[in-house]
Amino acid sequence: MKKVVKFGGSSLADAEQFKKVGDIIRSDATRRYIIPSAPGKRHSKDTKVTDMLYDCYRSAKGSGLFEEKLKAIEERYQEILEGLKLSLSLEEEFEIIHRNFAEGIGVEYAASRGEYLNGKIMAAYLDIPFLDAASVIRFKKGGILDVAVTDALLQKAFEEYDRAVIPGFYGALEDGTIKTFSRGGSDITGSIVARAIHADVYENWTDVSGVMVTDPRIVENPEVIDTVTYRELRELSYMGATVLHEDAIFPVRQEGIPINIRNTNRPQDRGTFIVESTCKKSPYIITGIAGKKGFCSINIEKSMMNSEIGFGRRVLQVFEDQGISFEHTPSGIDTFTVYVHQSEFEEKEQQVIAGLHRLVQPDVVEMESDLSLIAVVGRGMKSTRGTAGRIFAALAHANVNVKMIDQGSSELNIIIGVEDRDFETAVKAIYDIFVLTKL
Ligand code: ASP
């Protein structure tokens, strides 16, 4: 059994958090490859070390005065070292960083030092070898990950090390230039390492006990999802649920490796398993509810449109010409509606209307803004009768007017359009009927 374990910034924000991480690693000998993030926020008003580094480097490039900012970063690490009673000194490391910043080495190098230094501390604290990500995560010139070389480098390194701390978020070009992934990219490093060593599981430790059934800002203390498939998660993330960096899914999914989201502050919780497929049923029929505000619908009416071949294509052509992507296209006999993101659509509204008149000569074009879309997602819906009925009964009881319904052919989700002002009420009502009353 081999596990790759990644710890997010809040799990490593200070010495107390480091100690929890130490206990987690020591309690399971199969947790062999450890991917740390940079220290995150210690409290809500705090600043992440990665943000401090970006800011410090900006000053180095701008006014050239960055000593104080670098000192503040050094103090964050010093506090961790002292809290852990480690004799490790980062003085030399900071001298090198100082020199490199002064010479304008590059912003990606600057940002990567957060993970690099945290990795050094973690390795010393756990007495596990440190493996610099620059030597095993390889990028191609354009900044794209070189999968084949990275896999080979990692596999070779793992012949030598049966345990290692590998900092997240960065790698290097062949010439050694440091490159980073986009923000939150330590998740990707963990996924890449898990794929390379054919891990049994990729544990992703954070500050919540897994993926929640719905947004905790709408429903207080929502239940945690026990098992979610990659497809379900994609639907939920697309509609706003934030769990993992999007690019972290692909490497492990390709290998059929499950991801286990865990809580560093509550290691006794099982967390959520994200898997390719499962015969495990969700206890609530549905797996999750997610949604977003800020959509707009464009309703096009034209009598006899159903006999006009190519009508839909021409309508969508107008949106394509303006570079606007569409979300849904519910239609009737003489009506065709297009749902788009309001922010994308607003500035091009008049061009779209003109385009529609030119290409499809509609009788009427009507628009409605401030709409929300809610996705009710669940692999169990396919085999359960009455799910849609329950959703709409719940919405009717809550006095929510449903503007649009769309069930994909996969029967994995039902998308519901409501007005923005009904959004929270609708999500709560759907959560209540499935999770609380389990009707
Ligand atoms: N430290 C980086 C960030 O704040 C990467 C990560 O935490 O995953 O984005």
Boltz pocket constraint, residues with backbone or C-beta under 6 A from the ligand:
constraints:
  - pocket:
      binder: B
      contacts: [[A, 8], [A, 9], [A, 37], [A, 38], [A, 48], [A, 50], [A, 51], [A, 111], [A, 114], [A, 168], [A, 169], [A, 182], [A, 183], [A, 184], [A, 185], [A, 186], [A, 187]]
      max_distance: 6.0
